[in-house]
Amino acid sequence: MKFIFSSKFLPALFIYFLSPLPLISQNQPGGGNPQRGNWGGGRPQQNNGRLYGKIVDAKTGKGLEFAPVQLFQTRWDSVSHSKVTVLANGQLTEANGDFSLENLSLFGKYTLKVSGIGYESLEMPVSFDIKPPQQGGGGPVMGSNEKDLGNIKLSISAAQLKEVVVDGSDPTYKLDIDKKVYNVDKNPVNAGGTAEDVMKNVPSVSIDIDGNV
């Protein structure tokens, strides 16, 4: 049996044998699946984490405004060759006590510090519960890139100011526009004394040995 090929069929055969190659390439594993989203290629976006919550009064449950919220992280310092604690993010709470800390590493372990005027400071460890992928295959342990810390309660500080008594009575000595006024009853030294004794205790007044002013 003989096969006779015509030159006019050669271009068609050439296209037939080459056209499946791109299709096979697109279906191979690891070719890039658009449905992977943030986890495409098995490597998550590490700095898209967000922590949020609300700072409230432990007794009343009311949100605390302008309460400082700071997020610290311990990292390895290549210069000093030691671990150092750095501020990863921070802000003041909104009028209702809400806060939101963004652009955080998903694999980081943090310490949240909260304080407020008249309240006890509070520290708590926080993380996203996401572990990095292990060597030799396997993707990362999935978690959420956002974490709600809920209502964080601050207790009123035990150190309270002592009672302040406001005395609304007239002072012992005062200056008016046209005169000086000295309240005799404000000086306990004057109790039981004579008029001469009172005059001797008046500022800017001199009494000689004969009792003359």
C-alpha positions in Angstrom: 0.0 0.0 0.0 1.3 3.4 -0.9 0.5 6.8 0.7 0.7 9.7 -1.6 1.0 13.2 0.1 0.2 16.2 -1.7 2.1 19.4 -1.0 -1.2 21.3 -0.5 -2.0 19.2 2.6 1.3 19.8 4.4 0.3 23.2 6.0 -2.9 21.6 7.3 -1.0 18.7 8.9 1.5 21.1 10.4 -1.2 23.1 12.1 -3.0 20.0 13.3 0.1 18.6 15.2 1.1 21.9 16.7 -2.3 23.3 17.8 -2.9 21.0 20.8 0.4 22.0 22.5 -0.9 25.3 23.9 -4.1 23.6 25.1 -2.1 20.9 27.0 0.1 23.6 28.5 -2.9 25.5 29.9 -4.3 22.4 31.7 -1.0 21.4 33.4 -0.9 21.7 37.2 0.6 24.9 38.4 -0.2 26.8 35.3 -1.9 29.6 37.3 -5.6 29.2 38.3 -7.4 32.6 38.6 -9.8 31.0 41.1 -7.0 30.7 43.7 -7.4 34.4 44.7 -5.0 35.4 47.5 -3.7 31.9 47.8 -2.6 31.6 44.1 0.6 29.6 43.6 0.3 28.3 47.2 1.8 31.5 48.7 -0.6 33.9 50.6 -0.3 37.6 50.6 1.4 38.1 53.9 0.7 41.8 54.6 -3.1 42.0 54.2 -4.1 41.1 57.7 -6.6 43.3 59.7 -7.4 43.3 63.4 -10.4 45.2 64.7 -12.5 45.5 67.8 -13.9 48.0 70.4 -12.6 49.4 73.6 -15.3 49.7 76.3 -15.7 50.6 80.0 -15.8 47.3 81.9 -18.7 48.6 84.2 -20.9 50.5 81.8 -20.1 48.9 78.5 -19.8 52.3 76.9 -17.2 52.8 74.2 -14.1 54.8 75.1 -13.1 57.6 72.8 -9.4 58.5 72.1 -8.1 55.4 73.8 -4.6 54.5 72.5 -4.4 51.1 70.9 -0.9 49.8 70.1 0.2 46.6 68.4 3.8 45.4 69.0 5.7 42.6 67.3 8.9 40.8 68.2 11.3 40.5 65.3 14.8 39.3 64.6 17.2 42.2 64.1 20.0 41.3 61.7 22.1 44.2 62.9 22.2 43.5 66.6 21.6 39.7 66.1 18.9 39.7 68.7 15.1 39.9 69.0 13.7 43.4 69.3 10.1 44.6 69.9 8.8 47.1 67.4 5.5 48.9 66.9 3.7 47.3 64.1 0.6 49.5 64.1 -1.5 51.8 66.3 -4.2 54.4 66.5 -6.7 56.2 68.8 -10.2 54.7 69.1 -13.2 56.4 67.4 -15.9 58.2 69.3 -17.7 54.8 69.9 -14.6 53.0 70.9 -14.0 51.2 67.6 -10.5 50.6 66.2 -9.0 48.9 63.1 -5.4 47.9 62.5 -4.6 47.0 58.9 -1.7 45.9 56.6 -0.5 43.3 59.1 1.5 40.1 58.5 -0.7 37.1 58.6 2.1 35.0 60.1 3.0 37.4 62.9 2.5 37.0 66.6 1.6 40.3 68.3 1.0 41.9 71.7 -2.0 44.3 71.9 -1.6 47.1 74.4 -4.6 49.3 75.3 -4.7 52.2 77.8 -7.0 55.1 78.7 -7.0 58.1 81.1 -8.3 56.9 84.4 -8.2 53.2 83.4 -5.9 50.2 84.0 -3.7 49.4 81.0 -4.3 46.0 79.3 -2.0 43.7 77.3 -3.1 40.6 75.4 -1.5 38.3 72.8 -3.1 38.2 69.3 -2.5 36.4 66.0 -4.4 35.3 62.9 -4.0 31.6 63.5 -2.4 31.0 60.1 0.8 28.8 59.9 3.3 29.2 57.0 3.6 26.2 54.6 5.9 23.4 55.5 8.9 22.4 53.4 8.3 19.6 51.0 4.8 20.5 49.9 1.4 21.3 51.3 -0.2 24.7 51.4 -0.5 26.9 54.5 -3.0 26.2 57.2 -5.9 28.3 56.2 -7.4 31.0 58.4 -8.9 34.4 57.9 -7.0 37.6 57.1 -9.4 39.5 59.3 -10.0 38.9 63.0 -12.6 40.5 65.3 -11.2 40.9 68.8 -14.7 41.8 70.1 -15.2 44.2 73.1 -12.1 44.8 75.0 -13.0 45.9 78.6 -10.9 48.4 80.6 -11.4 48.7 84.3 -11.2 52.0 86.2 -7.8 52.6 87.8 -7.7 51.9 91.5 -5.7 55.1 92.1 -8.4 57.8 92.8 -8.0 61.5 93.6 -8.6 62.5 97.1 -11.6 64.6 98.0 -11.2 68.3 97.1 -12.8 70.9 99.3 -13.6 74.2 97.7 -13.7 77.1 100.2 -15.9 79.9 98.9 -15.3 82.3 101.8 -13.4 85.6 101.6 -9.6 85.4 101.9 -7.8 86.8 104.9 -6.3 89.7 103.1 -7.4 91.2 99.8 -6.9 94.4 97.7 -9.8 96.4 96.4 -9.6 99.4 94.0 -9.6 102.0 96.8 -8.7 100.1 100.0 -7.1 97.0 101.6 -9.4 94.6 103.5 -8.1 92.4 106.3 -10.5 89.8 107.8 -9.7 89.5 111.4 -11.7 86.3 112.0 -9.5 84.4 109.4 -6.4 84.6 111.7 -6.7 82.3 114.7 -3.9 84.3 116.4 -6.4 87.1 116.9 -8.7 84.9 119.0 -8.8 86.3 122.6 -6.5 89.2 121.8 -7.0 92.9 122.1 -7.5 95.5 119.3 -3.8 96.3 119.6 -2.9 92.6 119.1 -5.1 92.5 116.0 -3.4 95.6 114.6 0.0 94.2 115.1 -0.9 91.2 112.9 -2.2 93.3 110.0 0.3 93.4 107.0 1.9 96.7 106.2 0.7 98.2 109.6 3.3 99.2 112.3 2.6 99.6 116.0 5.1 101.4 118.3 5.8 100.5 121.9 3.2 103.0 123.0 0.4 101.5 120.9 0.4 104.2 118.2 -0.3 103.2 114.7 
